[in-house]
Amino acid sequence: MVNPLPLIELGLANITMIPFAYYFAKIKFSKPQSLQTPEEIPQSKILILLPIWNEQTVIKSKLDNLKQEVQSVNAESGNEISILIIDSASTDKSVEFCKNWLRENSEIFQEHQIIQMDERKGKSAAVKLALESVNAASEDYELVFMTDADAILEDGCLLNLLRWFSIDSIGAVGATPNRKRGLSSETVHRDMFSMLRDYESRVGSTSMLEGSAMIWRSNLLKTDDIMIDSNADDAQIATSIFLTGSRVIQAPDAKFIDYAPSKRSQQFRQKKRRGQGLIRNFLNSNKKVNSSSSLDLKSKRNYKLNHFFHVKAPWFSLGFLLASALRHGVALVQSDYSSIWIDLPSKITTIVEATLLSSIILLNFGLRVPLLSALGSFSAGMHALISAWVSILLGKTSNLWDQHTETRVNR
C-alpha cells in the first residue's frame, strides 16, 4: 500500500514552489528592455511629504540631505518645491529640531508646514491625514514625493525620479534601495525583492514600491484606499495608482541608502510586520484588480503571482511543514526510520526536504550558492508570512511598531 503522506507533502511543495520557480526563471532568462531614465525634467509643483516619529537622532541629517537634493533640482529646473512634515505625536525633540532647521533654511522650500498629531496612530494614518489636509486646502501640487526620515537619498535621486514624469503614462516611481549593513541572509532577501520590482517595472508595472523614496502624481491617488490600521503604506499607495492603469515603476538610476537591522530577531520582526501590511493590501485590492479593465495583461499577471506568494503560498508551505512533521513523527513512533526512504515518492520527498533544509542553513551562514540562495530566501520569506498570517488571524494590528534604534545610530 502506498503511503499517502509523501504524496501529500510533495504535492504541497509543488503547489508552493512551481509558481516561484516559474517567476524566477522568467526574470533570469527573459531579456526585457532596460529602463532608460529620460533626459527631460518636467516643470511641476512638488510637495515633499516627510512623516516622522521620534526622529531626533536622524532628522538633521535627513533635512540636510533633502536640502542638497532640492538644490540639485533647482539648479536644473524651475520646479516649485514645498515640504510638509507630519509628526505622529513624537515624545522627543523632533518637532523642535524641524522648526529650528526650517527657520535657519527658510530659502530652501517654497513653503513649509508641520502638522502635529495629538496621538500616534501609525504611519499610514499620518500619511492619509497629511494628504487629506493638502486636498482640503485645495493645494495644486502635481507631484508628491514621500520619504522616510531614516533613509538617505543618494546624489541625484530626486532629480532622476522627477525625470520620469516627462512621460505621461508614468503614475508613480520608486527609488532603488542600496542596502547597508544587515546579515547576509537579509541582503539576499532584499536583493530578491528589489529584483522582482525591477523586472515588473521593465515589462509593465509593479504594485509595490519602497516608501523610503517614492513619488506619484497627486491626482491619481485615492486617499480612501489607504487603510489607517495597517502598515505598508507605500504598497497601498503604489497599488492605488497601479489600479488606474498608469505605470508604476522602480527607477534604476534613483537610489537611497537603507540601513537594515543587524540582529536576526529584529530582521524577522521587520519582515513579519511588512508581511502583514502586504497581505492586507493584497486582500483589499484583489477584487479591484480582477475587475479592472485598465491594466495590461502582463502587469495583471505579475500582480496575481505576487498575490499568490503573499496570500496563498504561506498556507501551502504550512501544510508542507505539517505533513513533513507527521511523516517523520510516524516513522519515529513506529521505530522504523527507513520508511522515509522506502519507495520512490518517499525518496523524492526526503530529497526535497534535505534541499530546503540545506538552502536555509546556507542562507543563515551567509553562504551564497546559485539557486539554493534564492530557495533559502523564499523559505525564510514564507516563514515570516506564516507568522504574519497568524498575527492577522489573532487580530493583531501592524500599524504601530517600535523603531529599530540601531539603524538610526552608529551609521
C-alpha positions as CSV (number, residue, x, y, z in Angstrom):
1,M,0.0,0.0,0.0
2,V,1.3,3.4,-1.0
3,N,2.0,5.8,1.9
4,P,-0.1,9.0,1.2
5,L,2.0,11.3,3.3
6,P,4.9,11.7,0.9
7,L,2.5,12.3,-2.0
8,I,0.6,15.0,0.0
9,E,3.9,16.6,1.1
10,L,5.3,16.6,-2.4
11,G,2.0,17.9,-3.8
12,L,2.0,20.9,-1.4
13,A,5.7,21.6,-2.1
14,N,5.0,21.7,-5.9
15,I,2.0,24.0,-5.5
16,T,4.1,26.3,-3.4
17,M,7.3,26.2,-5.4
18,I,6.4,25.9,-9.1
19,P,4.9,29.4,-9.4
20,F,8.0,30.8,-7.7
21,A,10.3,28.8,-9.9
22,Y,8.4,29.9,-13.0
23,Y,8.7,33.6,-12.0
24,F,12.3,33.3,-11.1
25,A,13.1,31.6,-14.4
26,K,11.2,34.4,-16.3
27,I,13.4,37.0,-14.5
28,K,16.6,35.1,-15.1
29,F,16.2,34.1,-18.7
30,S,13.9,36.7,-20.3
31,K,15.5,39.9,-21.6
32,P,13.0,42.7,-21.3
33,Q,14.3,46.1,-22.3
34,S,16.1,48.0,-19.6
35,L,14.6,51.2,-18.2
36,Q,16.3,54.3,-19.6
37,T,15.9,57.4,-17.5
38,P,14.5,60.3,-19.6
39,E,16.7,63.4,-20.0
40,E,13.8,65.9,-19.8
41,I,12.8,67.4,-16.5
42,P,9.1,68.3,-16.3
43,Q,8.1,71.6,-14.7
44,S,5.9,70.7,-11.8
45,K,4.7,71.9,-8.4
46,I,6.1,69.4,-5.9
47,L,5.3,68.5,-2.3
48,I,7.8,66.6,-0.2
49,L,6.0,64.6,2.5
50,L,8.1,63.6,5.5
51,P,6.4,61.5,8.1
52,I,8.3,61.5,11.5
53,W,8.0,59.9,14.9
54,N,10.8,60.3,17.5
55,E,13.5,61.1,14.8
56,Q,15.7,63.5,16.7
57,T,18.8,61.3,16.1
58,V,18.4,61.4,12.3
59,I,16.2,64.4,11.5
60,K,19.0,67.0,10.9
61,S,20.9,64.7,8.5
62,K,17.6,63.9,6.7
63,L,16.8,67.6,6.2
64,D,20.3,68.4,5.2
65,N,20.0,65.5,2.7
66,L,16.8,66.9,1.3
67,K,18.3,70.4,1.1
68,Q,21.1,69.0,-1.1
69,E,18.6,67.2,-3.4
70,V,16.3,70.2,-3.7
71,Q,19.3,72.4,-4.6
72,S,20.2,69.9,-7.3
73,V,16.7,70.0,-8.7
74,N,16.6,73.8,-8.6
75,A,20.0,74.0,-10.4
76,E,18.4,72.1,-13.3
77,S,14.9,73.3,-13.4
78,G,12.4,75.9,-12.1
79,N,10.2,73.5,-10.1
80,E,8.5,74.8,-7.0
81,I,9.2,72.5,-4.1
82,S,7.4,72.7,-0.7
83,I,7.7,70.4,2.3
84,L,5.0,69.1,4.7
85,I,6.3,67.3,7.8
86,I,3.7,65.3,9.7
87,D,4.6,64.3,13.2
88,S,2.9,61.3,14.9
89,A,3.0,62.7,18.4
90,S,6.7,62.5,19.0
91,T,7.9,62.4,22.6
92,D,11.4,63.7,21.8
93,K,12.6,66.9,20.3
94,S,12.0,66.0,16.6
95,V,9.5,68.8,16.0
96,E,11.7,71.4,17.7
97,F,14.6,70.3,15.6
98,C,12.5,70.6,12.4
99,K,11.2,74.1,13.4
100,N,14.8,75.3,14.0
101,W,16.1,73.9,10.8
102,L,13.3,75.3,8.7
103,R,13.8,78.7,10.3
104,E,17.5,78.6,9.5
105,N,17.0,77.3,6.0
106,S,13.8,79.2,5.0
107,E,15.1,79.8,1.5
108,I,15.2,76.1,0.5
109,F,11.5,75.4,0.2
110,Q,8.8,77.4,-1.5
111,E,6.5,76.7,1.5
112,H,6.8,74.6,4.6
113,Q,4.3,73.3,7.1
114,I,4.4,71.0,10.2
115,I,1.3,69.1,11.3
116,Q,1.4,67.7,14.8
117,M,-0.9,64.8,15.6
118,D,-2.4,64.6,19.1
119,E,-1.7,60.9,19.3
120,R,0.3,58.3,17.4
121,K,-1.8,56.2,15.1
122,G,0.8,54.8,12.8
123,K,2.5,56.0,9.5
124,S,-0.4,55.1,7.3
125,A,-2.8,57.2,9.3
126,A,-0.3,60.1,9.4
127,V,0.2,59.9,5.6
128,K,-3.5,59.8,4.9
129,L,-4.1,62.8,7.3
130,A,-1.4,64.8,5.6
131,L,-2.7,64.1,2.1
132,E,-6.3,64.9,3.1
133,S,-5.1,68.2,4.6
134,V,-3.4,69.1,1.4
135,N,-6.6,68.2,-0.6
136,A,-8.8,70.2,1.8
137,A,-6.6,73.3,1.3
138,S,-7.0,73.0,-2.4
139,E,-3.3,73.0,-2.9
140,D,-2.5,72.3,-6.6
141,Y,0.6,70.1,-6.1
142,E,1.1,67.9,-9.2
143,L,3.6,65.6,-7.6
144,V,4.0,64.2,-4.1
145,F,7.4,62.9,-3.0
146,M,7.3,60.8,0.2
147,T,10.5,59.8,2.0
148,D,11.3,58.2,5.4
149,A,13.4,60.1,8.0
150,D,16.0,57.3,8.3
151,A,16.5,56.9,4.5
152,I,19.4,58.9,2.9
153,L,18.9,59.9,-0.8
154,E,21.9,59.3,-3.0
155,D,23.1,62.2,-5.2
156,G,20.6,63.0,-7.9
157,C,17.9,60.6,-6.5
158,L,15.1,63.2,-6.5
159,L,16.1,64.7,-9.9
160,N,16.2,61.2,-11.5
161,L,12.8,60.4,-10.1
162,L,11.4,63.6,-11.5
163,R,12.6,63.0,-15.0
164,W,10.2,60.0,-15.4
165,F,7.2,62.3,-15.2
166,S,8.1,63.8,-18.6
167,I,6.3,60.6,-19.7
168,D,2.6,60.9,-19.5
169,S,1.9,57.3,-18.8
170,I,4.0,57.2,-15.6
171,G,1.9,57.4,-12.5
172,A,4.4,56.6,-9.7
173,V,8.1,56.0,-9.4
174,G,10.1,54.5,-6.5
175,A,13.8,54.7,-5.9
176,T,16.0,51.6,-5.8
177,P,17.4,50.7,-2.3
178,N,21.1,50.5,-1.6
179,R,21.2,48.3,1.4
180,K,23.7,48.8,4.1
181,R,24.7,46.5,7.0
182,G,22.4,43.7,7.9
183,L,23.0,39.9,7.8
184,S,23.9,38.2,4.5
185,S,20.5,36.3,4.6
186,E,18.6,39.7,4.8
187,T,20.7,41.1,1.9
188,V,19.7,38.1,-0.3
189,H,16.1,38.6,0.7
190,R,16.0,42.3,0.0
191,D,18.0,42.0,-3.2
192,M,15.4,39.5,-4.5
193,F,12.6,41.8,-3.6
194,S,14.3,44.6,-5.5
195,M,15.0,42.3,-8.4
196,L,11.3,41.4,-8.7
197,R,10.3,45.1,-8.7
198,D,12.8,45.9,-11.4
199,Y,11.6,43.1,-13.6
200,E,7.9,44.1,-13.2
201,S,8.8,47.7,-14.0
202,R,10.6,46.7,-17.2
203,V,7.8,44.5,-18.5
204,G,4.9,46.8,-17.4
205,S,4.0,48.0,-14.0
206,T,4.6,46.9,-10.4
207,S,2.1,47.2,-7.5
208,M,4.8,47.6,-4.8
209,L,7.3,50.3,-4.2
210,E,9.7,51.4,-1.4
211,G,8.2,54.2,0.7
212,S,11.6,55.3,1.7
213,A,11.7,57.3,-1.5
214,M,8.7,57.3,-3.9
215,I,6.9,60.0,-5.9
216,W,3.5,60.0,-7.6
217,R,1.0,62.2,-9.5
218,S,-1.2,63.6,-6.8
219,N,-4.4,63.4,-8.9
220,L,-4.2,59.6,-9.3
221,L,-4.1,58.6,-5.7
222,K,-7.4,57.9,-3.9
223,T,-6.7,58.6,-0.2
224,D,-9.7,56.3,0.7
225,D,-7.5,53.4,-0.5
226,I,-5.1,53.9,2.4
227,M,-6.0,51.6,5.4
228,I,-5.0,53.5,8.5
229,D,-5.0,50.4,10.7
230,S,-2.4,48.7,8.5
231,N,1.2,49.4,7.5
232,A,2.9,49.1,4.1
233,D,1.5,52.5,3.2
234,D,3.9,52.5,0.3
235,A,2.4,49.4,-1.3
236,Q,-1.1,50.7,-0.6
237,I,-0.3,54.0,-2.5
238,A,1.5,52.1,-5.3
239,T,-1.4,49.7,-5.7
240,S,-4.0,52.5,-5.8
241,I,-2.1,54.2,-8.6
242,F,-1.4,50.8,-10.3
243,L,-5.2,50.3,-10.5
244,T,-5.7,53.4,-12.6
245,G,-3.7,51.8,-15.4
246,S,-0.8,54.3,-15.1
247,R,2.7,52.8,-15.0
248,V,4.2,52.3,-11.5
249,I,8.0,51.6,-11.8
250,Q,11.1,51.3,-9.8
251,A,13.8,53.6,-11.2
252,P,17.2,52.1,-11.6
253,D,19.1,55.4,-11.6
254,A,17.5,56.8,-8.4
255,K,18.8,55.3,-5.2
256,F,18.6,55.7,-1.5
257,I,20.6,54.2,1.4
258,D,18.7,51.9,3.7
259,Y,20.2,50.6,7.0
260,A,18.9,47.2,7.9
261,P,18.9,45.8,11.5
262,S,21.9,43.6,12.2
263,K,20.1,41.1,14.5
264,R,18.2,38.2,13.1
265,S,15.3,38.7,15.5
266,Q,14.9,42.3,14.5
267,Q,15.1,41.5,10.8
268,F,12.4,38.8,11.2
269,R,10.2,41.2,13.1
270,Q,10.6,43.7,10.3
271,K,9.8,41.1,7.6
272,K,6.8,39.9,9.6
273,R,5.4,43.4,10.1
274,R,5.8,44.3,6.4
275,G,4.3,40.9,5.5
276,Q,1.1,41.8,7.5
277,G,0.7,45.0,5.6
278,L,1.3,43.4,2.2
279,I,-1.1,40.6,2.9
280,R,-3.8,43.0,3.9
281,N,-3.1,45.2,0.9
282,F,-3.5,42.2,-1.5
283,L,-6.7,41.1,0.2
284,N,-8.1,44.6,-0.1
285,S,-7.1,45.1,-3.7
286,N,-7.6,41.7,-5.4
287,K,-11.2,42.1,-6.4
288,K,-10.4,45.6,-7.8
289,V,-7.6,44.2,-9.9
290,N,-9.7,41.3,-11.2
291,S,-12.4,43.6,-12.4
292,S,-10.1,46.3,-13.8
293,S,-10.1,46.9,-17.5
294,S,-7.3,49.5,-17.2
295,L,-4.4,47.1,-16.5
296,D,-2.3,45.4,-19.2
297,L,-2.2,41.6,-19.2
298,K,1.5,41.3,-18.1
299,S,1.0,43.7,-15.1
300,K,-2.1,41.9,-14.0
301,R,-0.4,38.5,-14.3
302,N,2.5,39.7,-12.2
303,Y,0.2,41.1,-9.6
304,K,-1.6,37.7,-9.4
305,L,1.7,35.9,-8.9
306,N,2.6,38.3,-6.0
307,H,-0.9,37.8,-4.6
308,F,-0.3,34.1,-4.6
309,F,3.1,34.4,-3.0
310,H,1.7,36.5,-0.1
311,V,-1.9,35.2,0.4
312,K,-1.9,31.5,-0.6
313,A,1.6,30.2,-0.7
314,P,2.2,30.6,3.1
315,W,-0.7,28.2,3.8
316,F,0.6,25.6,1.3
317,S,4.0,26.0,3.0
318,L,2.5,25.4,6.4
319,G,0.7,22.3,5.0
320,F,4.0,21.0,3.7
321,L,5.7,21.5,7.1
322,L,2.8,19.8,9.0
323,A,2.8,16.9,6.5
324,S,6.6,16.6,6.9
325,A,6.4,16.6,10.7
326,L,3.6,14.0,10.6
327,R,5.6,11.7,8.2
328,H,8.7,11.9,10.4
329,G,6.7,11.5,13.5
330,V,5.0,8.4,12.3
331,A,8.5,6.9,11.4
332,L,9.7,7.7,14.9
333,V,6.7,6.2,16.6
334,Q,7.0,3.0,14.6
335,S,10.7,2.9,15.3
336,D,11.3,2.4,11.5
337,Y,13.0,5.5,10.2
338,S,13.9,3.6,7.0
339,S,10.3,4.2,5.9
340,I,11.1,7.7,4.8
341,W,13.2,6.1,2.1
342,I,11.0,3.0,1.4
343,D,9.7,3.9,-2.1
344,L,10.2,6.4,-4.9
345,P,7.7,9.1,-3.6
346,S,9.3,8.8,-0.1
347,K,12.8,9.2,-1.6
348,I,11.9,12.2,-3.7
349,T,10.1,13.9,-0.8
350,T,13.1,13.3,1.5
351,I,15.5,14.8,-1.1
352,V,13.2,17.9,-1.4
353,E,13.2,18.2,2.4
354,A,17.0,18.0,2.5
355,T,17.4,20.5,-0.2
356,L,15.1,23.0,1.5
357,L,16.9,22.5,4.8
358,S,20.3,22.9,3.2
359,S,19.2,26.2,1.5
360,I,18.1,27.6,4.8
361,I,21.3,26.6,6.6
362,L,23.5,28.1,3.8
363,L,21.5,31.3,3.9
364,N,21.8,31.7,7.6
365,F,25.6,31.2,7.4
366,G,25.8,33.8,4.7
367,L,27.0,31.3,2.0
368,R,25.6,32.1,-1.4
369,V,25.0,29.2,-3.8
370,P,23.2,29.7,-7.1
371,L,19.5,28.6,-6.9
372,L,19.9,27.5,-3.2
373,S,20.2,31.1,-2.1
374,A,17.0,32.0,-3.9
375,L,15.3,28.9,-2.4
376,G,16.5,29.8,1.1
377,S,15.3,33.3,0.8
378,F,11.9,32.1,-0.4
379,S,11.7,29.7,2.5
380,A,12.6,32.4,5.0
381,G,10.0,34.7,3.4
382,M,7.3,32.0,3.8
383,H,8.3,31.7,7.5
384,A,7.7,35.4,8.0
385,L,4.5,35.4,6.1
386,I,3.1,32.4,8.0
387,S,3.8,34.3,11.2
388,A,2.2,37.4,9.7
389,W,-0.9,35.5,8.8
390,V,-1.2,34.1,12.4
391,S,-1.0,37.7,13.7
392,I,-3.7,38.8,11.3
393,L,-6.0,36.0,12.4
394,L,-5.4,36.8,16.0
395,G,-6.5,40.4,15.3
396,K,-3.1,41.9,15.9
397,T,-2.5,45.2,14.0
398,S,0.8,46.2,12.4
399,N,0.4,49.9,12.1
400,L,2.3,50.7,15.3
401,W,5.7,49.3,16.0
402,D,8.9,50.1,17.9
403,Q,11.7,51.6,15.9
404,H,14.9,49.7,15.2
405,T,17.1,52.2,17.1
406,E,20.4,50.7,15.9
407,T,19.5,51.7,12.3
408,R,19.3,55.4,13.5
409,V,22.7,55.5,15.3
410,N,26.2,54.4,14.5
411,R,25.8,55.0,10.8
